[in-house]
């Protein structure tokens, strides 16, 4: 229902005491330019901050409405006047950070911050209030054109790999790449059918040459790692997926990974890498939002975030520097097959390409066996039949004949589908 006097009605207003958390979140935007403009979208779910650099990389950071003690968003007024289900404005990110940092230095008192905005032509207002003083800060805003997201949107139907890993491990890897003065960065992903040879690695290209950082593949660090056949569905094994990026752009996510609990990597066939980052809110100790507005208690200042708050949600999309040709891909594969001494590591399993349907049931189950036979059932070979088996000896590469009268474990997975 439309209100009678819209000119005196605040379209958006929100209050919070979590200034330290807001500072932590907004600092993730600073690698994309401290004095540049940031585009802010306001809707019923919260505030989204968006920055873009040269149409090559874009970051979007969400502060959910659960972070605020009160959250007022008059959608009926905004949809009538703005013609959209959100409001947008543009401000300088360093101006907001400077004001919040100065106010948050008061460690002896709790500061409540109220944010408000009334649409086009009005300022973006921050009101800081503690037990002693009230301060009002207004930021000039202006209207800009819609951001051009061409080429910076993930094609979810044609993803070639995805990986979920711990944020602290990724942060340490990016920090090491920075310390060795990495100029260009390769992302190398490869899986095996049994999971023993899964690889997620960063390959650095600098003035000193190539170097690689291989992340541990255990489930406690890399929760999920899959390579697809260009369709986000068909799983491929023993076939690497390689991305090539300018490290100056890739390093912009390092600040975000420092507070991350989990990170999701996805890359599509067009060379776009999407990085979804979820912050570890349990480790960020700040003010409790249940503190009353007028009666502040300093003993409540070191309480946890609201339990229903999902945390800082960040999405970064970046475009590959250039598509790799066959020679460059082969060079990276050879590099991954060498050890620390530069010696070539023999690939025992060889290279094979295996496609698996993710919804396919496990054929090791007895009920799913082709002939309803138990796995690893031993079959006695008659003495009259001689079986000759080729065996690859790694020392002299000679072929040996194996004698007959042997007992072989014969699983049902080895049975041919057609006879």
VEXPAKOL-132339 format. One line per 5 residues: number of its first residue (from 1); their letters; for each residue x, y, z of C-alpha. Coordinates in Angstrom, 3 decimals. Example, Ala and Ser with C-alpha at 12.3 -4.5 7.8 and 13.67 -1.06 7.14 Angstrom:
BEGIN
1> as> 12.300 -4.500 7.800  13.670 -1.060 7.140
//
This chain:
BEGIN
1> xxxxx> 0.000 0.000 0.000  1.389 3.402 -0.983  1.960 5.845 1.872  0.385 9.300 1.788  3.532 11.405 2.135
6> xxxxx> 6.456 9.693 0.452  8.717 12.733 0.746  8.905 12.304 4.534  9.252 8.533 4.490  12.693 6.947 4.686
11> xxxxx> 13.004 4.360 1.946  15.893 2.510 3.560  17.264 2.465 7.092  19.334 -0.090 9.030  21.073 -0.083 12.413
16> xxxxx> 23.980 -2.180 13.651  26.694 -2.262 16.287  28.991 -4.549 14.267  31.348 -1.862 12.984  34.434 -4.060 13.279
21> xxxxx> 32.796 -6.702 11.122  31.772 -4.116 8.513  35.357 -2.833 8.426  36.650 -6.376 7.910  34.223 -6.886 5.037
26> xxxxx> 34.854 -3.592 3.254  38.629 -4.081 3.470  38.182 -6.969 1.014  37.258 -4.348 -1.599  40.430 -2.268 -1.180
31> xxxxx> 42.649 -4.421 -3.490  40.292 -3.389 -6.298  41.052 0.307 -5.686  41.006 2.266 -2.422  39.998 5.623 -3.906
36> xxxxx> 37.714 4.288 -6.616  33.939 4.270 -6.656  31.940 1.334 -5.371  28.450 0.536 -6.611  26.008 -0.338 -3.802
41> xxxxx> 22.768 -2.242 -4.375  20.160 -2.116 -1.594  17.273 -4.568 -1.533  15.230 -6.632 0.905  18.098 -9.120 1.453
46> xxxxx> 20.851 -6.678 2.387  23.558 -4.460 0.901  25.719 -5.581 -2.029  28.988 -3.800 -2.846  30.287 -4.229 -6.415
51> xxxxx> 33.641 -3.236 -7.929  35.097 -3.925 -11.361  38.560 -3.469 -12.855  38.989 -2.969 -16.617  36.220 -5.465 -17.488
56> xxxxx> 38.625 -8.243 -16.470  37.719 -8.913 -12.832  34.686 -8.115 -10.680  33.942 -8.521 -6.978  30.531 -8.551 -5.312
61> xxxxx> 30.274 -8.537 -1.511  27.029 -9.073 0.404  26.230 -7.883 3.920  23.066 -9.761 4.814  20.193 -8.061 6.630
66> xxxxx> 20.701 -10.432 9.600  23.780 -8.374 10.519  21.561 -5.426 11.494  19.448 -4.954 14.615  16.763 -3.239 12.536
71> xxxxx> 16.343 -3.298 8.768  13.710 -1.152 7.042  13.248 -1.423 3.286  10.040 0.012 1.819  9.762 -2.075 -1.320
76> xxxxx> 6.295 -0.752 -2.242  7.545 2.851 -2.374  10.782 1.940 -4.156  9.102 -0.145 -6.864  6.660 2.683 -7.603
81> xxxxx> 9.284 5.437 -7.793  12.479 3.644 -8.822  10.860 1.186 -11.225  12.975 -1.699 -9.863  13.133 -4.041 -6.900
86> xxxxx> 16.324 -2.432 -5.606  18.049 0.916 -5.121  21.567 1.671 -6.292  24.074 4.386 -5.536  27.761 5.067 -6.027
91> xxxxx> 30.183 6.368 -3.361  33.899 6.369 -2.579  34.785 3.266 -0.590  37.683 4.943 1.230  35.340 7.632 2.605
96> xxxxx> 33.154 5.026 4.297  36.147 3.097 5.643  37.754 6.226 7.091  34.605 7.179 8.999  33.986 3.670 10.336
101> xxxxx> 37.617 3.181 11.377  37.758 6.475 13.288  34.504 5.789 15.110  35.434 2.203 15.949  38.581 3.297 17.823
106> xxxxx> 36.502 3.926 20.937  37.203 0.670 22.767  35.549 1.754 26.023  32.059 2.160 24.631  29.684 0.533 22.171
111> xxxxx> 28.943 2.536 19.039  25.701 2.091 17.162  25.624 2.951 13.466  22.460 3.797 11.522  22.589 3.815 7.710
116> xxxxx> 19.891 5.493 5.612  19.209 6.400 1.991  16.162 8.013 0.359  16.814 7.430 -3.327  18.141 9.502 -6.242
121> xxxxx> 19.500 12.902 -5.274  19.763 12.147 -1.551  22.999 11.500 0.367  24.117 8.182 1.821  23.913 8.884 5.566
126> xxxxx> 25.818 7.277 8.459  24.867 8.212 12.035  27.247 7.067 14.789  26.022 7.176 18.379  27.528 6.103 21.688
131> xxxxx> 26.728 6.972 25.297  28.340 10.417 24.986  28.008 11.809 21.471  26.086 11.536 18.204  27.823 12.131 14.859
136> xxxxx> 26.197 12.381 11.421  28.149 11.866 8.185  26.679 12.381 4.699  28.286 11.009 1.543  27.490 12.504 -1.841
141> xxxxx> 26.014 10.021 -4.301  25.399 10.059 -8.011  23.698 7.879 -10.571  25.735 5.720 -12.928  24.802 3.443 -15.771
146> xxxxx> 24.188 -0.228 -15.203  27.389 -2.215 -14.911  28.318 -4.151 -18.039  28.632 -7.798 -16.985  29.379 -9.090 -20.481
151> xxxxx> 31.908 -11.895 -20.206  31.942 -11.755 -16.391  29.087 -14.169 -15.735  29.778 -17.863 -15.166  28.246 -20.243 -17.712
156> xxxxx> 26.905 -22.784 -15.217  25.918 -25.221 -17.972  29.483 -25.523 -19.277  31.712 -25.769 -16.209  34.971 -27.685 -16.728
161> xxxxx> 36.019 -28.022 -13.076  34.951 -27.142 -9.549  36.744 -27.348 -6.236  35.835 -26.640 -2.602  38.754 -26.040 -0.242
166> xxxxx> 39.653 -24.493 3.102  40.225 -20.754 3.006  43.337 -20.613 5.206  45.206 -23.081 2.977  44.371 -21.045 -0.117
171> xxxxx> 45.484 -17.839 1.604  48.888 -19.323 2.473  49.354 -20.526 -1.113  48.543 -17.089 -2.552  50.843 -15.470 -0.010
176> xxxxx> 53.718 -17.701 -1.130  53.045 -16.823 -4.772  53.231 -13.152 -3.826  56.508 -13.633 -1.969  58.218 -15.295 -4.946
181> xxxxx> 57.152 -12.372 -7.162  54.759 -14.350 -9.333  53.862 -12.595 -12.598  51.590 -15.128 -14.277  49.698 -17.941 -12.620
186> xxxxx> 48.445 -21.298 -13.893  45.667 -23.202 -12.136  46.135 -26.948 -12.673  43.378 -29.424 -11.759  43.394 -33.178 -12.344
191> xxxxx> 41.544 -36.114 -10.798  41.916 -39.890 -10.838  39.269 -42.585 -10.733  40.295 -43.811 -7.267  40.958 -40.344 -5.839
196> xxxxx> 44.573 -41.139 -4.901  46.072 -38.855 -7.557  43.798 -35.805 -7.282  45.763 -32.606 -7.884  44.999 -28.919 -7.351
201> xxxxx> 48.094 -26.814 -7.915  49.241 -23.286 -8.663  52.118 -22.871 -11.108  54.021 -19.607 -10.905  55.754 -18.030 -13.882
206> xxxxx> 58.216 -15.312 -12.916  61.661 -14.018 -13.804  63.144 -17.021 -11.992  61.216 -19.470 -14.166  58.481 -21.919 -13.208
211> xxxxx> 57.613 -23.083 -9.715  54.608 -24.992 -8.431  52.591 -25.129 -5.224  50.580 -28.314 -4.879  47.838 -28.274 -2.263
216> xxxxx> 47.260 -31.367 -0.087  44.523 -33.542 -1.560  43.074 -34.974 1.660  39.385 -34.346 2.307  40.022 -32.170 5.351
221> xxxxx> 41.554 -29.535 3.043  39.994 -30.139 -0.381  36.425 -31.257 0.228  35.465 -31.618 -3.428  37.414 -31.752 -6.681
226> xxxxx> 35.853 -32.683 -10.018  36.739 -32.177 -13.678  33.910 -32.169 -16.228  33.586 -32.775 -19.956  32.541 -29.186 -20.795
231> xxxxx> 28.961 -29.846 -19.675  28.991 -29.553 -15.854  27.769 -33.161 -15.652  30.055 -35.771 -17.241  33.011 -36.400 -14.942
236> xxxxx> 36.464 -36.877 -16.484  39.468 -38.576 -14.900  43.162 -38.328 -15.799  42.444 -35.309 -18.017  43.814 -31.999 -16.662
241> xxxxx> 41.986 -28.668 -16.690  44.323 -25.671 -16.883  43.627 -21.957 -16.497  46.084 -19.125 -17.176  45.731 -15.806 -15.315
246> xxxxx> 47.587 -12.594 -14.681  48.670 -12.774 -11.045  48.068 -9.060 -10.475  44.364 -9.801 -10.939  44.433 -13.162 -9.166
251> xxxxx> 46.137 -11.673 -6.105  43.171 -9.354 -5.502  41.286 -12.215 -3.817  44.041 -12.781 -1.228  42.539 -10.296 1.242
256> xxxxx> 39.177 -12.069 0.988  40.665 -15.543 1.488  42.334 -14.377 4.706  38.933 -14.396 6.461  37.473 -17.287 4.450
261> xxxxx> 36.295 -20.567 5.892  35.489 -22.176 2.532  36.235 -21.255 -1.073  34.501 -22.604 -4.174  36.357 -22.509 -7.513
266> xxxxx> 34.466 -22.991 -10.784  35.731 -22.420 -14.312  33.747 -22.597 -17.547  34.732 -23.355 -21.133  35.004 -19.637 -21.938
271> xxxxx> 37.934 -19.151 -19.554  35.961 -17.430 -16.776  36.952 -18.362 -13.222  34.361 -17.854 -10.475  35.552 -17.760 -6.848
276> xxxxx> 32.878 -17.899 -4.131  34.140 -17.062 -0.642  32.341 -17.577 2.675  33.825 -15.924 5.758  34.462 -17.728 9.021
281> xxxxx> 32.074 -15.709 11.182  32.737 -17.786 14.308  36.266 -16.393 14.530  35.281 -12.719 14.213  34.402 -11.586 17.727
286> xxxxx> 32.525 -8.294 17.871  29.610 -6.606 19.582  26.362 -8.407 20.314  23.419 -6.959 18.408  21.064 -7.378 21.380
291> xxxxx> 22.590 -4.391 23.153  19.975 -1.700 23.706  20.200 1.557 21.825  20.382 3.908 24.794  21.795 1.750 27.567
296> xxxxx> 25.191 0.468 26.464  27.081 -2.097 28.510  30.801 -2.440 27.843  30.800 -5.983 29.211  28.819 -7.097 26.140
301> xxxxx> 31.290 -5.717 23.640  33.143 -8.993 22.964  30.206 -11.221 22.068  29.667 -13.278 18.952  27.807 -12.399 15.778
306> xxxxx> 24.107 -13.266 15.442  23.563 -16.992 15.015  21.308 -16.514 11.987  23.876 -14.346 10.199  25.350 -16.314 7.243
311> xxxxx> 28.634 -14.402 7.206  30.396 -12.301 4.598  29.566 -13.694 1.165  31.920 -12.740 -1.675  31.919 -13.668 -5.354
316> xxxxx> 34.841 -12.820 -7.627  34.776 -13.437 -11.386  37.905 -13.047 -13.497  38.687 -13.666 -17.156  41.557 -15.881 -18.247
321> xxxxx> 44.545 -13.954 -19.590  44.651 -16.020 -22.767  43.673 -19.468 -23.978  46.534 -21.959 -23.908  47.611 -23.685 -27.095
326> xxxxx> 48.544 -27.373 -27.254  52.253 -26.669 -26.794  51.718 -24.603 -23.629  49.375 -27.207 -22.155  51.915 -29.950 -22.839
331> xxxxx> 54.632 -27.857 -21.196  52.555 -27.480 -18.028  51.738 -31.205 -17.974  55.429 -32.102 -18.238  56.201 -29.694 -15.402
336> xxxxx> 53.625 -31.391 -13.176  55.238 -34.775 -13.914  58.617 -33.706 -12.495  59.658 -33.794 -8.846  61.657 -31.292 -6.791
341> xxxxx> 64.931 -32.532 -8.330  63.686 -32.072 -11.878  63.373 -35.817 -12.428  60.459 -37.135 -14.444  58.013 -39.112 -12.355
346> xxxxx> 56.746 -42.225 -14.110  53.001 -42.184 -14.566  52.166 -45.754 -13.570  48.491 -45.540 -14.484  49.096 -43.905 -17.817
351> xxxxx> 46.785 -41.409 -19.431  43.224 -42.383 -19.965  39.965 -40.547 -20.284  37.065 -41.950 -18.357  33.546 -40.545 -18.374
356> xxxxx> 31.274 -41.282 -15.456  27.651 -40.393 -14.894  27.437 -38.751 -11.425  24.041 -40.375 -10.809  25.268 -43.847 -11.713
361> xxxxx> 25.027 -46.334 -8.853  28.104 -47.990 -7.434  28.603 -51.262 -9.291  30.495 -52.750 -6.352  27.161 -53.365 -4.658
366> xxxxx> 26.191 -57.055 -4.813  22.615 -56.214 -5.743  23.835 -54.260 -8.769  26.190 -56.920 -10.112  25.560 -58.087 -13.628
371> xxxxx> 25.467 -61.792 -12.699  24.541 -61.372 -8.996  27.963 -62.665 -7.947  29.943 -61.568 -4.915  33.015 -59.471 -5.529
376> xxxxx> 36.490 -60.996 -5.273  35.182 -64.529 -5.711  38.051 -66.879 -6.558  37.673 -69.037 -9.654  39.885 -72.080 -10.066
381> xxxxx> 41.479 -72.262 -13.501  41.652 -75.820 -14.935  45.157 -77.233 -15.157  44.819 -77.878 -18.880  44.513 -74.193 -19.647
386> xxxxx> 47.693 -72.175 -19.779  47.429 -68.444 -19.284  50.173 -66.147 -20.466  50.331 -62.745 -18.810  52.417 -59.790 -19.881
391> xxxxx> 54.152 -57.938 -17.095  55.989 -54.648 -17.458  59.266 -54.758 -15.578  60.396 -51.176 -14.838  64.069 -52.199 -14.674
396> xxxxx> 64.666 -54.188 -17.886  61.226 -53.922 -19.632  61.260 -57.648 -20.429  58.190 -59.816 -20.914  57.844 -62.875 -18.717
401> xxxxx> 55.503 -65.833 -19.024  53.573 -66.716 -15.944  52.967 -70.383 -15.257  49.528 -71.957 -15.166  47.669 -73.688 -12.302
406> xxxxx> 47.015 -70.332 -10.569  44.107 -68.948 -8.598  42.915 -65.465 -9.627  40.655 -63.022 -7.754  37.981 -62.263 -10.313
411> xxxxx> 35.583 -59.421 -9.440  32.307 -58.860 -11.218  33.464 -55.414 -12.307  35.861 -57.188 -14.677  33.112 -59.162 -16.406
416> xxxx> 32.455 -57.978 -19.961  29.096 -56.418 -20.638  28.685 -58.400 -23.864  29.818 -61.987 -24.406
//
